[in-house]
Amino acid sequence: MEKVDQDSNLDSNNLSNLFSSNANFKKLINRLQKHPFRLFYLGLIPKFIRKELNNKANKLQKKHVELCWGVFLDYYFSNRLEMYQLKGKKQFNDQKIIWQYWGQGIQSDLPHIVELCFSSVDQFKADYQIIRLDESNIKDYLDLPDFVWNKKNNPKFKHAFFSDIIRLALLNVYGGVWLDATILLTAPIESRILEADYFMFQRYKDASNKELWCKFQNDYFDWSDEQNVNVLNSFIVGKKGNKVLQICLDVLLNFWRTQENIPHYFFFQIMYDVLIKGRLKSKQCEIIDDTLPHLLQFKLNEPIDLVEYNNILQRTNIHKMTYIDRIVENSYYAFLTKQFLPNKSN
């Protein structure tokens, strides 16, 4: 197992290189994919072997990021990093708010899947109010530290990573429900979930069809002991000031303040995994199978089967969607379009 140096002289002002390193095997694969080795690597190594090597490099990189988080969290819990107390800029009578964010502009020409999902949320919001934010109005609700806005100009810190900060900050300051712009609802959210102190779908050890899910998205779905990406943060419920979400926000803000590199697409999920298996283990929320919100996504372009569709809806009413290049006639996606965007179903 590779080690991450924990220099005794490190402090919050010189942690900036901690997440800039890669696992050794990841470095090797990256090097082979660049000039002057790329031509030989692609020409001599069969594609299926390169895929296996990339998968191995990715797993080792995730483990490396886990070790980096271990060092970073040691600094946080020994009070060598900042503690943040964000203030709200609006007043609400309750926490019945559904928060959504689309950085490119809520009033812009939205992708079809985002329109579809927004329409479903409008239909099944129940007694919750929906607040949709973009870059033009986010400052009306949150007073984020200046370094967040400065770091946002770093091309490595993309919209998706900025929204990690936004979702945690909104729930910490105001409470409510966070829905990614690609979350589709097919019924109001269950009170069992809404009443939790906090909730995210997580990996369930007795999930069905594990091999199928691993093939579907092997970077995310994995039930091995070393797997450290085990949570879906596209849907989050949180009471105002919840301790778990507060700590996640604190740690992410410190990450944004001190780091210059995003070490892995799932770096948030890996951070949560380290926390919830360690210092926050006693605060774990109810675990509900995170394959459930992906059931519809798995079938989007398949021919619609109404019996199977209703079976899925009986298992969950919260669905993580994905971008679709085109609508296949008589598919699940076409059916959903007719249901939620009837004016665009032709």
C-alpha positions in Angstrom: 0.0 0.0 0.0 1.3 3.4 -0.9 1.8 6.0 1.8 1.0 9.7 1.8 3.6 11.7 3.6 2.4 13.5 6.7 5.1 16.1 7.2 5.0 17.4 10.8 5.6 20.9 9.4 2.4 20.8 7.3 -0.3 23.3 8.3 -3.3 24.9 6.6 -1.1 27.2 4.7 1.1 24.7 3.0 -1.2 21.7 2.3 -1.6 22.7 -1.3 0.3 19.8 -2.7 -1.4 17.0 -0.7 -4.0 16.1 -3.4 -1.7 17.0 -6.4 0.0 13.6 -6.4 -1.3 10.4 -8.1 -1.0 6.8 -7.3 2.3 5.4 -8.8 0.4 3.0 -11.2 -1.8 5.9 -12.3 1.3 7.9 -13.0 2.6 5.1 -15.1 -0.6 4.7 -17.2 -0.8 8.5 -17.7 2.8 8.5 -18.9 2.2 5.7 -21.4 -0.8 7.5 -22.9 1.3 10.5 -23.8 4.0 11.3 -26.3 6.5 9.6 -27.0 5.0 6.4 -25.6 1.4 6.7 -26.7 2.0 5.3 -30.2 3.7 2.1 -28.9 1.2 1.7 -26.1 -1.9 1.9 -28.3 -0.3 -0.1 -31.1 1.2 -3.0 -29.0 -1.2 -3.4 -26.1 -4.6 -4.9 -27.0 -7.6 -2.7 -26.2 -9.1 -5.1 -23.6 -5.8 -5.1 -21.7 -5.6 -1.3 -21.8 -9.1 -1.3 -20.3 -8.0 -3.6 -17.5 -5.0 -1.5 -16.8 -7.1 1.7 -16.7 -9.5 0.1 -14.3 -6.6 -1.0 -12.1 -5.1 2.5 -12.2 -8.5 4.1 -11.3 -9.0 1.8 -8.3 -5.5 2.5 -7.0 -6.1 6.3 -7.6 -9.3 6.1 -5.5 -7.4 4.4 -2.7 -4.6 7.0 -3.0 -7.3 9.8 -2.7 -8.7 8.0 0.4 -5.2 8.1 2.0 -4.9 11.8 1.2 -8.3 12.4 2.8 -7.1 10.6 5.9 -4.2 13.0 6.3 -6.5 16.0 5.5 -9.1 14.9 8.0 -6.5 14.4 10.7 -5.6 18.1 10.3 -9.3 19.1 10.4 -10.1 17.1 13.6 -7.0 18.3 15.4 -8.2 21.9 14.9 -5.5 22.8 12.4 -8.0 23.8 9.7 -10.7 26.4 9.7 -14.2 26.0 11.1 -16.8 27.8 9.1 -20.2 29.2 10.1 -22.0 30.4 7.0 -24.9 32.8 7.5 -28.2 32.7 5.6 -29.3 35.8 3.6 -33.0 34.9 3.4 -35.6 34.1 6.0 -38.0 31.1 5.6 -40.9 30.0 7.8 -39.8 26.3 7.6 -37.3 24.0 6.0 -39.7 22.7 3.3 -37.6 23.7 0.4 -36.4 21.8 -2.6 -33.1 23.3 -3.8 -31.9 22.9 -7.4 -29.0 24.5 -9.2 -28.1 24.9 -12.9 -25.0 26.9 -13.3 -25.4 27.7 -16.9 -28.6 29.7 -16.2 -32.1 28.6 -15.1 -33.6 30.8 -17.8 -31.3 29.5 -20.5 -32.0 26.9 -23.2 -32.0 23.9 -20.9 -31.1 20.4 -22.0 -34.1 18.2 -22.6 -33.3 15.9 -19.7 -33.1 18.9 -17.3 -36.5 20.2 -18.5 -37.9 16.8 -18.1 -36.7 16.4 -14.5 -37.6 20.0 -13.5 -41.2 19.3 -14.8 -41.4 16.1 -12.7 -40.3 18.0 -9.6 -42.8 20.8 -10.3 -45.5 18.1 -10.4 -44.5 16.1 -7.3 -43.1 18.8 -5.0 -46.1 18.4 -2.6 -46.1 21.1 0.0 -42.5 22.1 -0.6 -41.4 25.2 -2.4 -38.9 24.9 -5.2 -35.9 27.3 -5.3 -33.8 27.0 -8.5 -30.5 28.8 -8.4 -27.9 29.7 -11.0 -24.8 32.0 -11.1 -27.1 35.1 -11.2 -28.8 34.6 -7.9 -26.7 32.2 -5.8 -25.2 35.2 -3.9 -28.8 36.2 -2.9 -28.9 33.1 -0.7 -25.4 32.3 0.4 -22.5 34.3 1.6 -19.6 32.1 0.6 -16.0 32.9 1.4 -14.1 34.9 -1.3 -11.7 32.0 -2.0 -14.6 29.9 -3.3 -15.4 32.4 -6.0 -11.8 32.9 -6.8 -11.1 29.1 -7.0 -14.2 28.7 -9.2 -12.2 30.4 -12.0 -9.8 27.4 -11.9 -10.8 25.3 -14.9 -10.2 22.1 -12.8 -12.9 23.2 -10.4 -15.9 22.6 -12.7 -19.6 23.3 -12.2 -20.2 19.8 -10.8 -17.6 20.4 -8.1 -18.9 23.9 -7.3 -22.3 22.4 -6.8 -20.9 20.1 -4.1 -20.2 23.2 -2.1 -23.6 24.8 -3.0 -25.7 21.7 -1.9 -24.0 21.3 1.4 -24.1 25.1 2.2 -27.8 25.5 1.4 -28.8 22.5 3.5 -26.5 23.5 6.3 -27.9 27.1 6.4 -31.5 26.5 5.5 -32.3 22.8 5.6 -34.5 21.0 3.0 -33.9 18.7 0.1 -31.2 18.9 -2.6 -32.1 17.5 -6.0 -29.5 17.5 -8.9 -31.0 18.9 -12.1 -31.1 15.3 -13.4 -33.2 13.9 -10.6 -36.7 12.8 -11.8 -39.6 12.3 -9.4 -42.5 10.0 -10.1 -44.4 10.7 -6.8 -43.9 12.9 -3.8 -40.9 12.1 -1.7 -41.8 9.8 1.2 -42.1 11.3 4.7 -39.8 8.6 6.0 -36.9 10.2 4.0 -38.0 13.8 4.4 -38.1 13.5 8.2 -34.5 12.1 8.5 -31.8 14.4 10.1 -29.9 13.7 6.9 -30.2 11.2 4.1 -28.4 10.0 1.0 -28.8 6.8 -0.9 -25.8 4.5 -0.2 -24.4 1.1 -1.1 -26.5 -1.7 0.3 -24.6 -5.0 0.9 -27.6 -7.2 0.0 -28.4 -5.4 -3.3 -29.7 -7.4 -6.2 -27.9 -8.0 -9.5 -24.5 -6.8 -8.3 -22.6 -8.1 -11.4 -25.0 -6.3 -13.7 -24.6 -3.0 -11.9 -20.8 -3.4 -11.9 -20.9 -3.8 -15.7 -23.3 -0.9 -16.0 -21.0 1.6 -14.2 -17.9 0.0 -12.8 -16.3 3.2 -11.6 -19.2 3.7 -9.2 -20.8 0.4 -8.5 -18.7 -2.1 -6.6 -19.3 -4.2 -3.5 -15.7 -5.2 -2.7 -14.3 -4.4 0.7 -11.9 -1.8 -0.7 -14.6 0.2 -2.5 -14.8 3.7 -1.2 -17.3 5.3 -3.6 -20.5 4.2 -1.8 -22.9 7.2 -1.8 -25.1 9.1 -4.3 -25.0 12.8 -3.5 -27.4 13.8 -6.3 -30.3 13.6 -3.7 -29.7 14.8 -0.2 -32.1 15.5 2.6 -30.7 17.6 5.5 -32.0 19.3 8.6 -30.6 22.8 9.1 -27.3 22.5 10.9 -27.0 18.7 10.7 -23.7 17.7 12.1 -22.7 15.3 9.3 -23.4 17.7 6.5 -21.8 20.6 8.5 -18.5 18.6 8.8 -18.7 17.6 5.1 -19.1 21.3 4.2 -16.3 22.4 6.5 -13.9 19.9 5.1 -14.9 20.8 1.5 -14.4 24.5 2.1 -11.0 23.8 3.5 -10.2 21.7 0.5 -11.2 24.5 -1.8 -9.1 27.0 0.2 -5.9 24.9 0.2 -6.0 22.7 -2.9 -5.3 23.4 -6.6 -6.3 20.0 -8.0 -9.3 17.7 -8.1 -7.7 14.3 -7.6 -10.7 12.2 -8.8 -14.2 12.8 -10.1 -15.6 11.0 -7.0 -13.4 12.8 -4.5 -16.5 14.0 -2.5 -17.8 10.4 -2.2 -14.4 9.2 -1.1 -14.3 11.9 1.6 -17.7 10.9 2.9 -16.7 7.3 2.9 -13.7 8.0 5.1 -15.8 10.1 7.5 -18.8 7.7 7.8 -16.6 4.6 8.3 -14.5 6.4 10.8 -15.2 9.4 13.0 -18.9 9.8 12.0 -19.8 6.1 12.1 -22.3 6.6 14.9 -24.1 9.3 12.9 -24.8 7.2 9.8 -28.2 7.6 8.3 -30.6 4.8 7.3 -29.0 3.0 4.4 -31.3 2.6 1.4 -30.0 0.8 -1.7 -28.4 3.3 -4.2 -29.1 1.0 -7.1 -32.8 1.9 -6.8 -32.5 5.5 -8.1 -30.6 4.1 -11.1 -33.2 1.5 -12.2 -34.9 3.8 -14.7 -31.6 5.1 -16.0 -30.6 1.5 -16.7 -33.5 1.2 -19.2 -33.9 4.6 -20.7 -33.5 3.7 -24.3 -35.0 0.2 -24.1 -38.6 -0.4 -25.4 -41.1 0.6 -22.7 -42.5 -2.2 -20.7 -45.4 -0.8 -18.6 -45.4 -3.7 -16.2 -41.6 -3.3 -15.5 -42.0 0.5 -15.4 -44.7 0.2 -12.7 -42.5 -2.3 -10.8 -39.7 0.2 -10.7 -42.0 2.9 -9.5 -43.2 0.7 -6.7 -39.6 0.3 -5.5 -38.7 4.0 -5.8 -40.1 7.3 -6.9 -36.6 9.0 -7.0 -34.7 8.5 -10.2 -31.2 9.6 -11.2 -31.3 10.3 -14.9 -28.5 10.8 -17.4 -28.1 12.7 -20.7 -29.5 11.1 -23.8 -28.4 12.0 -27.3 -31.7 11.2 -28.9 -35.1 10.0 -28.0 -35.7 6.5 -29.2 -39.3 5.9 -30.3 -41.4 3.9 -27.8 -38.6 3.8 -25.3 -38.8 4.5 -21.5 -37.4 7.9 -22.2 -40.0 8.7 -24.9 -42.7 7.6 -22.4 -41.3 9.9 -19.7 -41.2 12.7 -22.2 -44.9 12.2 -23.1 -45.7 12.2 -19.4 -43.8 15.2 -18.2 -43.1 17.3 -21.4 -46.2 16.5 -23.6 -45.5 19.5 -25.8 -42.1 18.1 -26.7 -43.1 14.4 -27.2 -43.6 14.6 -31.0 
